[in-house]
Amino acid sequence: MQVIILADGAVGSRDALDAAWPGWLSPEAAIVAADGGARHAATLGLAIDRWVGDGDSLGDAGIAELVAAGIPVDRVPMDKDQSDTELAVMAALERSPSAITILGALGGPRIDHALANLTLLSMPALVGVDVRLVAADVRVRLLGPPRPDGSPPTAELDGRIGDLVSLLPVGGDAFGISTVGLAYPLDDETLFDGLTRGLSNRRAAAVASVTLRAGRLLVVETPATL
């Protein structure tokens, strides 16, 4: 089961998303909006199943419209320890999803919000869930740490030949990286934290893959359509 989270950053049009990442939306996906991210629903042709947030972006009138439409609303105080997007992730996890796609997590005037949304990929509760931050111009996921059974995590990268794929270690060096279907292959190699060797690889096959033995690796994809 997939849950789509609508955050309040830049998303792009539905046509642009479909062109960049075919199949990004499951027909049966549930939709959770984080505060002002609810504004994206109509332009993307999505029906909100739940709204969470403090309302500082959407405002009282916008929240009233959701209530009038029968959408469940969970409004929290503005003084809180979690971002609205984190609250939306927690709401999504209540549905026990196999995949979570967060739209609007990147871009916009607040780079601190974008960085905070990237850190959400490290939430312990998300281990075993396929979580992606998606916009028309980028798709990001976190690979690692190793699975509970000790097997190395693998990311399957479906897309088009020519898409850019950057592999960026976070929180330390990333070890035992092997790739299939990328123009510049890695074979059980290390990418070092703070260095840029993994930047701007290219997909050489419609389906590529990355396997990691230890550490954490951000996988950042940029569509060839950009």
LUMPA-701161 format. One record per residue: residue number from 1; residue in three letters; x, y, z of N, C-alpha, C in turn. Coordinates in nm, 4 decimals, always signed. Example, Ala and Ser with C-alpha at 12.3 -4.5 7.8 and 13.67 -1.06 7.14 Angstrom:
2
1	ala	+1.3190	-0.5690	+0.7800	+1.2300	-0.4500	+0.7800	+1.3200	-0.3300	+0.7800 .
2	ser	+1.2850	-0.2250	+0.7080	+1.3670	-0.1060	+0.7140	+1.2900	+0.0030	+0.7870 .
This chain:
226
1	met	+0.0829	-0.1184	+0.0000	+0.0000	+0.0000	+0.0000	+0.0873	+0.1247	+0.0000 .
2	gln	+0.0507	+0.2240	-0.0795	+0.1238	+0.3489	-0.0873	+0.0458	+0.4612	-0.0195 .
3	val	+0.1178	+0.5474	+0.0524	+0.0609	+0.6711	+0.1044	+0.1350	+0.7881	+0.0400 .
4	ile	+0.0600	+0.8820	-0.0144	+0.1157	+1.0049	-0.0677	+0.1007	+1.1132	+0.0381 .
5	ile	+0.2103	+1.1805	+0.0713	+0.2065	+1.2945	+0.1624	+0.2256	+1.4218	+0.0814 .
6	leu	+0.1364	+1.5175	+0.1010	+0.1455	+1.6470	+0.0353	+0.2034	+1.7473	+0.1338 .
7	ala	+0.3315	+1.7829	+0.1163	+0.3936	+1.8881	+0.1960	+0.3793	+2.0208	+0.1210 .
8	asp	+0.4286	+2.1287	+0.1810	+0.3953	+2.2624	+0.1325	+0.5006	+2.3223	+0.0404 .
9	gly	+0.5994	+2.2427	-0.0028	+0.7017	+2.2948	-0.0926	+0.6626	+2.2809	-0.2382 .
10	ala	+0.7601	+2.3058	-0.3269	+0.7361	+2.2977	-0.4708	+0.7139	+2.1530	-0.5129 .
11	val	+0.6179	+2.1316	-0.6028	+0.5851	+1.9972	-0.6507	+0.6004	+1.9862	-0.8013 .
12	gly	+0.5453	+2.0812	-0.8761	+0.5367	+2.0696	-1.0213	+0.3982	+2.0218	-1.0602 .
13	ser	+0.3685	+2.0265	-1.1872	+0.2362	+1.9880	-1.2349	+0.2216	+1.8363	-1.2387 .
14	arg	+0.0975	+1.7901	-1.2475	+0.0723	+1.6465	-1.2593	+0.1350	+1.5932	-1.3879 .
15	asp	+0.1233	+1.6679	-1.4972	+0.1828	+1.6238	-1.6234	+0.3342	+1.6107	-1.6108 .
16	ala	+0.3973	+1.7067	-1.5413	+0.5424	+1.7019	-1.5251	+0.5845	+1.5837	-1.4390 .
17	leu	+0.5093	+1.5560	-1.3331	+0.5395	+1.4405	-1.2489	+0.5250	+1.3102	-1.3268 .
18	asp	+0.4162	+1.2990	-1.4034	+0.3932	+1.1772	-1.4817	+0.5033	+1.1564	-1.5853 .
19	ala	+0.5500	+1.2666	-1.6451	+0.6550	+1.2555	-1.7470	+0.7892	+1.2192	-1.6845 .
20	ala	+0.8185	+1.2774	-1.5680	+0.9477	+1.2535	-1.5045	+0.9569	+1.1156	-1.4414 .
21	trp	+0.8492	+1.0740	-1.3728	+0.8523	+0.9502	-1.2943	+0.7272	+0.8676	-1.3216 .
22	pro	+0.7177	+0.8027	-1.4369	+0.5996	+0.7208	-1.4672	+0.5751	+0.6172	-1.3572 .
23	gly	+0.4501	+0.6036	-1.3174	+0.4160	+0.5067	-1.2146	+0.4383	+0.5541	-1.0722 .
24	trp	+0.4625	+0.6841	-1.0539	+0.4905	+0.7352	-0.9185	+0.3701	+0.7229	-0.8263 .
25	leu	+0.2502	+0.7162	-0.8829	+0.1271	+0.7142	-0.8039	+0.0540	+0.5829	-0.8218 .
26	ser	+0.0291	+0.5132	-0.7099	-0.0531	+0.3931	-0.7140	-0.1997	+0.4316	-0.7194 .
27	pro	-0.2818	+0.3611	-0.7992	-0.4246	+0.3965	-0.8086	-0.4977	+0.3922	-0.6751 .
28	glu	-0.4518	+0.3102	-0.5827	-0.5201	+0.2948	-0.4542	-0.4514	+0.3720	-0.3419 .
29	ala	-0.3636	+0.4644	-0.3742	-0.2875	+0.5355	-0.2715	-0.3780	+0.6203	-0.1826 .
30	ala	-0.3440	+0.6237	-0.0542	-0.4091	+0.7155	+0.0394	-0.3337	+0.8476	+0.0378 .
31	ile	-0.4054	+0.9569	+0.0618	-0.3464	+1.0905	+0.0529	-0.3543	+1.1586	+0.1889 .
32	val	-0.2384	+1.1962	+0.2435	-0.2311	+1.2704	+0.3688	-0.1691	+1.4060	+0.3384 .
33	ala	-0.2391	+1.5136	+0.3748	-0.1897	+1.6491	+0.3504	-0.1311	+1.7058	+0.4786 .
34	ala	-0.0144	+1.7704	+0.4654	+0.0499	+1.8380	+0.5773	+0.0281	+1.9877	+0.5613 .
35	asp	-0.0615	+2.0425	+0.6400	-0.0929	+2.1850	+0.6428	-0.1126	+2.2403	+0.5009 .
36	gly	-0.0321	+2.3397	+0.4587	-0.0524	+2.4041	+0.3297	-0.0348	+2.3131	+0.2105 .
37	gly	+0.0199	+2.1935	+0.2310	+0.0304	+2.0972	+0.1222	-0.1046	+2.0576	+0.0665 .
38	ala	-0.2108	+2.0837	+0.1425	-0.3454	+2.0525	+0.0938	-0.3778	+2.1271	-0.0351 .
39	arg	-0.3130	+2.2417	-0.0577	-0.3397	+2.3185	-0.1792	-0.2973	+2.2445	-0.3061 .
40	his	-0.2065	+2.1500	-0.2934	-0.1600	+2.0759	-0.4110	-0.2634	+1.9746	-0.4602 .
41	ala	-0.3556	+1.9359	-0.3744	-0.4440	+1.8239	-0.4065	-0.5242	+1.8490	-0.5332 .
42	ala	-0.5889	+1.9628	-0.5433	-0.6751	+1.9895	-0.6582	-0.5959	+1.9929	-0.7883 .
43	thr	-0.4804	+2.0595	-0.7887	-0.4027	+2.0707	-0.9122	-0.3440	+1.9366	-0.9544 .
44	leu	-0.3240	+1.8456	-0.8594	-0.2709	+1.7130	-0.8914	-0.3810	+1.6105	-0.9154 .
45	gly	-0.5055	+1.6509	-0.8955	-0.6163	+1.5576	-0.9148	-0.6245	+1.4514	-0.8068 .
46	leu	-0.5898	+1.4885	-0.6829	-0.5898	+1.3938	-0.5716	-0.6957	+1.4324	-0.4690 .
47	ala	-0.7529	+1.3321	-0.4054	-0.8529	+1.3539	-0.3011	-0.7894	+1.3262	-0.1656 .
48	ile	-0.7912	+1.4243	-0.0773	-0.7274	+1.4127	+0.0537	-0.8076	+1.3178	+0.1434 .
49	asp	-0.7373	+1.2242	+0.2066	-0.7998	+1.1329	+0.3022	-0.7835	+1.1793	+0.4464 .
50	arg	-0.6798	+1.2610	+0.4732	-0.6554	+1.3087	+0.6086	-0.5672	+1.4322	+0.6021 .
51	trp	-0.5925	+1.5259	+0.6922	-0.5104	+1.6472	+0.6999	-0.4541	+1.6574	+0.8399 .
52	val	-0.3238	+1.6950	+0.8498	-0.2602	+1.7169	+0.9798	-0.1803	+1.8460	+0.9727 .
53	gly	-0.1634	+1.9118	+1.0874	-0.0818	+2.0318	+1.0900	-0.1310	+2.1320	+1.1920 .
54	asp	-0.0583	+2.2448	+1.1994	-0.0975	+2.3499	+1.2932	-0.1806	+2.4594	+1.2275 .
55	gly	-0.1934	+2.4568	+1.0953	-0.2801	+2.5492	+1.0257	-0.2200	+2.6847	+0.9959 .
56	asp	-0.0907	+2.7049	+1.0247	-0.0336	+2.8368	+1.0016	-0.0188	+2.8685	+0.8532 .
57	ser	-0.0145	+2.7659	+0.7698	-0.0028	+2.7882	+0.6250	-0.1389	+2.7874	+0.5564 .
58	leu	-0.2228	+2.6908	+0.5907	-0.3525	+2.6787	+0.5232	-0.4534	+2.7813	+0.5741 .
59	gly	-0.4469	+2.8133	+0.7026	-0.5371	+2.9135	+0.7586	-0.6729	+2.8572	+0.7978 .
60	asp	-0.7462	+2.9335	+0.8778	-0.8747	+2.8879	+0.9287	-0.9754	+2.8610	+0.8170 .
61	ala	-0.9770	+2.9476	+0.7151	-1.0735	+2.9306	+0.6063	-1.0459	+2.8023	+0.5287 .
62	gly	-0.9185	+2.7753	+0.5040	-0.8834	+2.6535	+0.4322	-0.9176	+2.5289	+0.5109 .
63	ile	-0.8938	+2.5329	+0.6408	-0.9278	+2.4183	+0.7254	-1.0788	+2.3986	+0.7296 .
64	ala	-1.1530	+2.5079	+0.7356	-1.2991	+2.4978	+0.7368	-1.3509	+2.4318	+0.6095 .
65	glu	-1.2864	+2.4605	+0.4964	-1.3263	+2.3966	+0.3711	-1.3049	+2.2459	+0.3777 .
66	leu	-1.1947	+2.2043	+0.4385	-1.1684	+2.0607	+0.4516	-1.2743	+1.9949	+0.5398 .
67	val	-1.3048	+2.0586	+0.6509	-1.4053	+2.0038	+0.7418	-1.5399	+1.9930	+0.6718 .
68	ala	-1.5762	+2.0976	+0.5954	-1.7042	+2.0963	+0.5231	-1.7088	+1.9848	+0.4200 .
69	ala	-1.5916	+1.9477	+0.3662	-1.5854	+1.8405	+0.2675	-1.5816	+1.7023	+0.3320 .
70	gly	-1.5820	+1.6968	+0.4655	-1.5826	+1.5683	+0.5350	-1.4465	+1.5048	+0.5498 .
71	ile	-1.3399	+1.5831	+0.5317	-1.2045	+1.5300	+0.5438	-1.1615	+1.5323	+0.6897 .
72	pro	-1.1125	+1.4211	+0.7439	-1.0647	+1.4207	+0.8826	-0.9503	+1.5196	+0.9013 .
73	val	-0.9600	+1.6037	+1.0037	-0.8630	+1.7090	+1.0311	-0.8047	+1.6884	+1.1703 .
74	asp	-0.6715	+1.6830	+1.1777	-0.6014	+1.6733	+1.3060	-0.5176	+1.8001	+1.3230 .
75	arg	-0.5730	+1.8988	+1.3923	-0.5029	+2.0252	+1.4105	-0.4290	+2.0229	+1.5434 .
76	val	-0.3046	+2.0673	+1.5411	-0.2203	+2.0654	+1.6606	-0.1761	+2.2079	+1.6923 .
77	pro	-0.1283	+2.2336	+1.8141	-0.0790	+2.3673	+1.8484	+0.0426	+2.4052	+1.7637 .
78	met	+0.0601	+2.5354	+1.7419	+0.1761	+2.5815	+1.6652	+0.3068	+2.5561	+1.7399 .
79	asp	+0.3042	+2.5629	+1.8731	+0.4228	+2.5328	+1.9529	+0.4306	+2.3816	+1.9714 .
80	lys	+0.5145	+2.3179	+1.8911	+0.5219	+2.1717	+1.8911	+0.6640	+2.1294	+1.8586 .
81	asp	+0.6935	+2.0014	+1.8795	+0.8286	+1.9498	+1.8581	+0.8481	+1.8881	+1.7206 .
82	gln	+0.7397	+1.8658	+1.6458	+0.7502	+1.8021	+1.5143	+0.7052	+1.9011	+1.4055 .
83	ser	+0.7653	+1.8870	+1.2886	+0.7164	+1.9633	+1.1746	+0.5842	+1.9032	+1.1276 .
84	asp	+0.5091	+1.9809	+1.0484	+0.3844	+1.9283	+0.9939	+0.4104	+1.8065	+0.9061 .
85	thr	+0.5219	+1.8070	+0.8333	+0.5526	+1.6923	+0.7476	+0.5842	+1.5686	+0.8303 .
86	glu	+0.6555	+1.5862	+0.9423	+0.6807	+1.4711	+1.0303	+0.5498	+1.4159	+1.0853 .
87	leu	+0.4582	+1.5044	+1.1224	+0.3280	+1.4576	+1.1698	+0.2551	+1.3794	+1.0607 .
88	ala	+0.2696	+1.4243	+0.9369	+0.2057	+1.3533	+0.8261	+0.2687	+1.2162	+0.8052 .
89	val	+0.4001	+1.2063	+0.8222	+0.4660	+1.0749	+0.8124	+0.4139	+0.9820	+0.9211 .
90	met	+0.4010	+1.0333	+1.0422	+0.3489	+0.9508	+1.1519	+0.2056	+0.9059	+1.1237 .
91	ala	+0.1253	+0.9957	+1.0646	-0.0119	+0.9581	+1.0275	-0.0111	+0.8529	+0.9180 .
92	ala	+0.0815	+0.8662	+0.8231	+0.0921	+0.7683	+0.7151	+0.1291	+0.6305	+0.7698 .
93	leu	+0.2177	+0.6269	+0.8687	+0.2619	+0.4990	+0.9241	+0.1491	+0.4249	+0.9942 .
94	glu	+0.0465	+0.4954	+1.0389	-0.0676	+0.4291	+1.1011	-0.1390	+0.3358	+1.0039 .
95	arg	-0.1181	+0.3571	+0.8742	-0.1806	+0.2723	+0.7720	-0.0931	+0.1533	+0.7328 .
96	ser	+0.0224	+0.1380	+0.7998	+0.1164	+0.0281	+0.7718	+0.1492	+0.0189	+0.6226 .
97	pro	+0.1960	+0.1276	+0.5628	+0.2216	+0.1264	+0.4186	+0.3508	+0.0531	+0.3852 .
98	ser	+0.3577	+0.0044	+0.2624	+0.4844	-0.0484	+0.2118	+0.5655	+0.0616	+0.1446 .
99	ala	+0.4985	+0.1711	+0.1054	+0.5664	+0.2810	+0.0374	+0.5043	+0.4137	+0.0789 .
100	ile	+0.5901	+0.5140	+0.0968	+0.5460	+0.6509	+0.1243	+0.6161	+0.7423	+0.0250 .
101	thr	+0.5391	+0.8231	-0.0455	+0.5940	+0.9221	-0.1381	+0.5571	+1.0597	-0.0866 .
102	ile	+0.6588	+1.1431	-0.0626	+0.6371	+1.2767	-0.0085	+0.6570	+1.3782	-0.1198 .
103	leu	+0.5507	+1.4480	-0.1559	+0.5565	+1.5545	-0.2549	+0.5666	+1.6886	-0.1830 .
104	gly	+0.6384	+1.7834	-0.2408	+0.6498	+1.9154	-0.1813	+0.7458	+1.9215	-0.0646 .
105	ala	+0.8352	+1.8238	-0.0533	+0.9300	+1.8212	+0.0583	+1.0528	+1.9058	+0.0313 .
106	leu	+1.0775	+1.9403	-0.0944	+1.1979	+2.0131	-0.1334	+1.1573	+2.1406	-0.2072 .
107	gly	+1.2479	+2.2347	-0.2173	+1.2159	+2.3601	-0.2847	+1.1430	+2.4553	-0.1920 .
108	gly	+1.1118	+2.5740	-0.2423	+1.0462	+2.6739	-0.1600	+1.1474	+2.7643	-0.0925 .
109	pro	+1.1002	+2.8631	-0.0178	+1.1900	+2.9647	+0.0390	+1.2665	+2.9205	+0.1629 .
110	arg	+1.2298	+2.8085	+0.2254	+1.2896	+2.7671	+0.3521	+1.3790	+2.6459	+0.3318 .
111	ile	+1.5094	+2.6698	+0.3147	+1.6022	+2.5586	+0.2950	+1.6090	+2.4724	+0.4204 .
112	asp	+1.5830	+2.5316	+0.5391	+1.5856	+2.4512	+0.6604	+1.4748	+2.3471	+0.6589 .
113	his	+1.3590	+2.3817	+0.6014	+1.2516	+2.2835	+0.5892	+1.2926	+2.1705	+0.4951 .
114	ala	+1.3574	+2.2055	+0.3831	+1.4012	+2.1025	+0.2888	+1.5016	+2.0082	+0.3545 .
115	leu	+1.5979	+2.0641	+0.4292	+1.6967	+1.9805	+0.4966	+1.6310	+1.8946	+0.6044 .
116	ala	+1.5353	+1.9533	+0.6771	+1.4651	+1.8750	+0.7796	+1.3891	+1.7594	+0.7162 .
117	asn	+1.3293	+1.7832	+0.5992	+1.2558	+1.6758	+0.5324	+1.3494	+1.5646	+0.4866 .
118	leu	+1.4709	+1.6003	+0.4461	+1.5691	+1.4976	+0.4117	+1.6037	+1.4131	+0.5347 .
119	thr	+1.6138	+1.4773	+0.6515	+1.6471	+1.3997	+0.7710	+1.5357	+1.3040	+0.8099 .
120	leu	+1.4115	+1.3332	+0.7681	+1.3012	+1.2416	+0.7986	+1.3251	+1.1031	+0.7394 .
121	leu	+1.4033	+1.0949	+0.6323	+1.4321	+0.9649	+0.5718	+1.5034	+0.8713	+0.6692 .
122	ser	+1.5651	+0.9295	+0.7735	+1.6384	+0.8490	+0.8721	+1.5531	+0.8059	+0.9902 .
123	met	+1.4238	+0.8390	+0.9907	+1.3390	+0.7989	+1.1030	+1.3429	+0.6471	+1.1229 .
124	pro	+1.3732	+0.5993	+1.2427	+1.3776	+0.4542	+1.2665	+1.2489	+0.3835	+1.2268 .
125	ala	+1.1349	+0.4494	+1.2448	+1.0067	+0.3861	+1.2133	+0.9896	+0.3602	+1.0643 .
126	leu	+1.0742	+0.4216	+0.9811	+1.0621	+0.4053	+0.8364	+1.1482	+0.2918	+0.7813 .
127	val	+1.2245	+0.2252	+0.8662	+1.3048	+0.1119	+0.8189	+1.2121	+0.0060	+0.7593 .
128	gly	+1.2413	-0.0365	+0.6389	+1.1598	-0.1354	+0.5699	+1.0498	-0.0774	+0.4847 .
129	val	+1.0320	+0.0564	+0.4902	+0.9326	+0.1237	+0.4073	+1.0045	+0.1943	+0.2928 .
130	asp	+0.9530	+0.1814	+0.1724	+1.0113	+0.2485	+0.0559	+0.9664	+0.3943	+0.0583 .
131	val	+1.0534	+0.4839	+0.1063	+1.0193	+0.6254	+0.1223	+1.0960	+0.7080	+0.0200 .
132	arg	+1.0234	+0.7937	-0.0506	+1.0854	+0.8777	-0.1530	+1.0332	+1.0202	-0.1412 .
133	leu	+1.1250	+1.1159	-0.1539	+1.0870	+1.2560	-0.1703	+1.0851	+1.2829	-0.3204 .
134	val	+0.9714	+1.3292	-0.3709	+0.9528	+1.3369	-0.5160	+0.9036	+1.4752	-0.5561 .
135	ala	+0.9616	+1.5288	-0.6625	+0.9114	+1.6470	-0.7319	+0.9357	+1.6239	-0.8798 .
136	ala	+0.8880	+1.7144	-0.9630	+0.9031	+1.6955	-1.1067	+1.0491	+1.6965	-1.1505 .
137	asp	+1.1371	+1.7559	-1.0690	+1.2772	+1.7666	-1.1083	+1.3721	+1.6833	-1.0234 .
138	val	+1.3200	+1.6015	-0.9310	+1.4103	+1.5235	-0.8470	+1.3333	+1.4118	-0.7764 .
139	arg	+1.4070	+1.3046	-0.7441	+1.3537	+1.1964	-0.6619	+1.4661	+1.1521	-0.5689 .
140	val	+1.4381	+1.1473	-0.4379	+1.5419	+1.1196	-0.3379	+1.4954	+1.0069	-0.2463 .
141	arg	+1.5852	+0.9164	-0.2172	+1.5583	+0.8145	-0.1155	+1.6874	+0.7887	-0.0389 .
142	leu	+1.6758	+0.7227	+0.0764	+1.7912	+0.6891	+0.1592	+1.8108	+0.5387	+0.1564 .
143	leu	+1.9331	+0.4962	+0.1275	+1.9679	+0.3542	+0.1284	+2.0510	+0.3255	+0.2520 .
144	gly	+2.0069	+0.2276	+0.3325	+2.0758	+0.1934	+0.4552	+1.9941	+0.2383	+0.5741 .
145	pro	+2.0259	+0.1893	+0.6914	+2.1322	+0.0940	+0.7231	+2.0955	-0.0479	+0.6819 .
146	pro	+2.1819	-0.1467	+0.7106	+2.1490	-0.2844	+0.6757	+2.0158	-0.3284	+0.7351 .
147	arg	+1.9502	-0.4219	+0.6688	+1.8200	-0.4708	+0.7135	+1.8341	-0.5476	+0.8452 .
148	pro	+1.7242	-0.5644	+0.9180	+1.7300	-0.6352	+1.0468	+1.7909	-0.7753	+1.0359 .
149	asp	+1.7718	-0.8409	+0.9202	+1.8288	-0.9750	+0.9041	+1.9753	-0.9719	+0.8621 .
150	gly	+2.0329	-0.8511	+0.8514	+2.1734	-0.8377	+0.8160	+2.2028	-0.8331	+0.6682 .
151	ser	+2.1024	-0.8537	+0.5841	+2.1250	-0.8514	+0.4401	+2.1459	-0.7085	+0.3923 .
152	pro	+2.2289	-0.6879	+0.2900	+2.2570	-0.5522	+0.2441	+2.1358	-0.4908	+0.1752 .
153	pro	+2.1045	-0.3656	+0.2060	+1.9907	-0.3008	+0.1400	+2.0216	-0.2716	-0.0066 .
154	thr	+1.9184	-0.2830	-0.0891	+1.9301	-0.2580	-0.2324	+1.8184	-0.1647	-0.2761 .
155	ala	+1.8531	-0.0682	-0.3592	+1.7539	+0.0205	-0.4201	+1.7452	-0.0106	-0.5687 .
156	glu	+1.6243	-0.0388	-0.6162	+1.6016	-0.0581	-0.7586	+1.5601	+0.0756	-0.8182 .
157	leu	+1.6313	+0.1198	-0.9193	+1.6128	+0.2531	-0.9757	+1.5513	+0.2406	-1.1142 .
158	asp	+1.4196	+0.2480	-1.1189	+1.3516	+0.2401	-1.2474	+1.3364	+0.3804	-1.3048 .
159	gly	+1.3620	+0.3931	-1.4336	+1.3527	+0.5236	-1.4979	+1.3865	+0.5127	-1.6441 .
160	arg	+1.4492	+0.6147	-1.6960	+1.4872	+0.6141	-1.8376	+1.6370	+0.6288	-1.8513 .
161	ile	+1.6883	+0.5724	-1.9581	+1.8305	+0.5848	-1.9866	+1.8656	+0.7330	-1.9998 .
162	gly	+1.9730	+0.7722	-1.9336	+2.0157	+0.9114	-1.9362	+1.9817	+0.9893	-1.8110 .
163	asp	+1.8900	+0.9389	-1.7274	+1.8632	+1.0050	-1.5996	+1.9921	+1.0137	-1.5180 .
164	leu	+2.0107	+1.1255	-1.4489	+2.1251	+1.1388	-1.3597	+2.0967	+1.0685	-1.2279 .
165	val	+2.1971	+1.0025	-1.1730	+2.1865	+0.9338	-1.0443	+2.3095	+0.9710	-0.9618 .
166	ser	+2.2883	+1.0423	-0.8519	+2.3975	+1.0781	-0.7623	+2.3878	+0.9953	-0.6350 .
167	leu	+2.5013	+0.9449	-0.5914	+2.5097	+0.8619	-0.4709	+2.5949	+0.9372	-0.3691 .
168	leu	+2.5331	+0.9820	-0.2589	+2.5986	+1.0713	-0.1644	+2.5961	+1.0110	-0.0245 .
169	pro	+2.7136	+0.9763	+0.0314	+2.7163	+0.9224	+0.1675	+2.6757	+1.0287	+0.2686 .
170	val	+2.6039	+0.9881	+0.3720	+2.5620	+1.0798	+0.4770	+2.5923	+1.0180	+0.6131 .
171	gly	+2.6398	+1.1027	+0.7053	+2.6658	+1.0561	+0.8407	+2.7894	+0.9700	+0.8543 .
172	gly	+2.8736	+0.9673	+0.7536	+2.9941	+0.8847	+0.7557	+3.0163	+0.8192	+0.6211 .
173	asp	+3.1236	+0.7451	+0.6075	+3.1535	+0.6784	+0.4815	+3.0513	+0.5683	+0.4540 .
174	ala	+3.0301	+0.5399	+0.3253	+2.9396	+0.4333	+0.2827	+3.0229	+0.3235	+0.2176 .
175	phe	+3.0065	+0.1997	+0.2656	+3.0961	+0.0897	+0.2279	+3.0237	-0.0156	+0.1442 .
176	gly	+3.1014	-0.0848	+0.0625	+3.0498	-0.1990	-0.0116	+2.9419	-0.1617	-0.1105 .
177	ile	+2.9625	-0.0529	-0.1839	+2.8631	-0.0075	-0.2813	+2.8877	-0.0770	-0.4149 .
178	ser	+2.7831	-0.1404	-0.4653	+2.7884	-0.2035	-0.5974	+2.6682	-0.1576	-0.6778 .
179	thr	+2.6904	-0.1296	-0.8045	+2.5827	-0.0812	-0.8904	+2.5682	-0.1696	-1.0137 .
180	val	+2.4480	-0.1709	-1.0669	+2.4178	-0.2377	-1.1932	+2.3370	-0.1387	-1.2769 .
181	gly	+2.3716	-0.1244	-1.4037	+2.2930	-0.0409	-1.4926	+2.3259	+0.1061	-1.4879 .
182	leu	+2.4391	+0.1448	-1.4265	+2.4844	+0.2827	-1.4280	+2.6076	+0.2958	-1.5174 .
183	ala	+2.6236	+0.4137	-1.5776	+2.7312	+0.4342	-1.6748	+2.8691	+0.4202	-1.6115 .
184	tyr	+2.8816	+0.4620	-1.4837	+3.0093	+0.4525	-1.4130	+2.9900	+0.3556	-1.2966 .
185	pro	+3.0214	+0.2278	-1.3198	+2.9872	+0.1251	-1.2203	+3.0765	+0.1318	-1.0965 .
186	leu	+3.0200	+0.0864	-0.9868	+3.0937	+0.0662	-0.8625	+3.0841	-0.0810	-0.8272 .
187	asp	+3.1947	-0.1387	-0.7813	+3.1999	-0.2809	-0.7487	+3.2585	-0.2975	-0.6096 .
188	asp	+3.1690	-0.3074	-0.5100	+3.2098	-0.3245	-0.3706	+3.3071	-0.2137	-0.3280 .
189	glu	+3.2693	-0.0907	-0.3567	+3.3588	+0.0224	-0.3331	+3.3054	+0.1123	-0.2215 .
190	thr	+3.3918	+0.2041	-0.1773	+3.3584	+0.2974	-0.0710	+3.3419	+0.4376	-0.1281 .
191	leu	+3.2370	+0.5062	-0.0851	+3.2240	+0.6496	-0.1104	+3.2441	+0.7207	+0.0223 .
192	phe	+3.3319	+0.8197	+0.0223	+3.3746	+0.8829	+0.1462	+3.2926	+1.0080	+0.1764 .
193	asp	+3.2525	+1.0184	+0.3012	+3.1734	+1.1320	+0.3477	+3.2507	+1.2618	+0.3233 .
194	gly	+3.1849	+1.3604	+0.2653	+3.2482	+1.4891	+0.2398	+3.3145	+1.5009	+0.1048 .
195	leu	+3.3202	+1.3919	+0.0285	+3.3759	+1.3946	-0.1063	+3.2645	+1.3702	-0.2080 .
196	thr	+3.2901	+1.4034	-0.3337	+3.1825	+1.4108	-0.4329	+3.1966	+1.3099	-0.5469 .
197	arg	+3.2673	+1.2028	-0.5246	+3.2874	+1.1055	-0.6327	+3.1553	+1.0510	-0.6872 .
198	gly	+3.0554	+1.0358	-0.6022	+2.9293	+0.9750	-0.6448	+2.8349	+1.0683	-0.7173 .
199	leu	+2.8764	+1.1913	-0.7430	+2.7886	+1.2892	-0.8061	+2.7747	+1.2641	-0.9561 .
200	ser	+2.6524	+1.2757	-1.0070	+2.6227	+1.2798	-1.1514	+2.6644	+1.1545	-1.2271 .
201	asn	+2.6313	+1.0369	-1.1722	+2.6357	+0.9148	-1.2528	+2.5149	+0.9188	-1.3464 .
202	arg	+2.5054	+0.8224	-1.4379	+2.3930	+0.8204	-1.5322	+2.3363	+0.6808	-1.5437 .
203	arg	+2.2024	+0.6744	-1.5573	+2.1371	+0.5462	-1.5780	+2.1666	+0.4994	-1.7204 .
204	ala	+2.2218	+0.3785	-1.7335	+2.2537	+0.3218	-1.8640	+2.1561	+0.2116	-1.9032 .
205	ala	+2.0604	+0.1831	-1.8161	+1.9576	+0.0829	-1.8437	+1.8272	+0.1323	-1.7822 .
206	ala	+1.7160	+0.0805	-1.8324	+1.5857	+0.1264	-1.7825	+1.5685	+0.0963	-1.6344 .
207	val	+1.6292	-0.0109	-1.5869	+1.6266	-0.0443	-1.4446	+1.7704	-0.0642	-1.3982 .
208	ala	+1.8131	+0.0208	-1.3065	+1.9451	+0.0082	-1.2458	+1.9263	-0.0305	-1.0998 .
209	ser	+2.0366	-0.0610	-1.0317	+2.0266	-0.0936	-0.8900	+2.1532	-0.0525	-0.8176 .
210	val	+2.1387	-0.0274	-0.6876	+2.2504	+0.0071	-0.6001	+2.2386	-0.0778	-0.4751 .
211	thr	+2.3479	-0.1419	-0.4361	+2.3532	-0.2225	-0.3146	+2.4586	-0.1646	-0.2215 .
212	leu	+2.4295	-0.1646	-0.0930	+2.5162	-0.1034	+0.0073	+2.5398	-0.2028	+0.1196 .
213	arg	+2.6667	-0.2198	+0.1595	+2.6959	-0.3135	+0.2672	+2.6879	-0.2476	+0.4046 .
214	ala	+2.7357	-0.1228	+0.4162	+2.7354	-0.0556	+0.5464	+2.7343	+0.0955	+0.5258 .
215	gly	+2.6701	+0.1654	+0.6191	+2.6591	+0.3102	+0.6100	+2.5238	+0.3518	+0.5561 .
216	arg	+2.5154	+0.4785	+0.5160	+2.3917	+0.5336	+0.4608	+2.4253	+0.6122	+0.3356 .
217	leu	+2.3358	+0.6031	+0.2379	+2.3620	+0.6618	+0.1075	+2.2363	+0.7300	+0.0558 .
218	leu	+2.2445	+0.8605	+0.0300	+2.1347	+0.9287	-0.0376	+2.1433	+0.8989	-0.1869 .
219	val	+2.0326	+0.8553	-0.2424	+2.0224	+0.8290	-0.3862	+1.9359	+0.9394	-0.4444 .
220	val	+1.9961	+1.0253	-0.5260	+1.9290	+1.1429	-0.5797	+1.9213	+1.1275	-0.7315 .
221	glu	+1.7979	+1.1214	-0.7838	+1.7771	+1.1024	-0.9271	+1.7194	+1.2298	-0.9898 .
222	thr	+1.7752	+1.2672	-1.1034	+1.7277	+1.3821	-1.1800	+1.6843	+1.3324	-1.3175 .
223	pro	+1.5614	+1.3571	-1.3591	+1.5131	+1.2981	-1.4851	+1.5808	+1.3577	-1.6077 .
224	ala	+1.6004	+1.2746	-1.7070	+1.6574	+1.3210	-1.8336	+1.5639	+1.4172	-1.9042 .
225	thr	+1.4382	+1.4200	-1.8626	+1.3411	+1.5111	-1.9241	+1.3604	+1.6542	-1.8778 .
226	leu	+1.4412	+1.6770	-1.7734	+1.4563	+1.8107	-1.7179	+1.5268	+1.9039	-1.8171 .
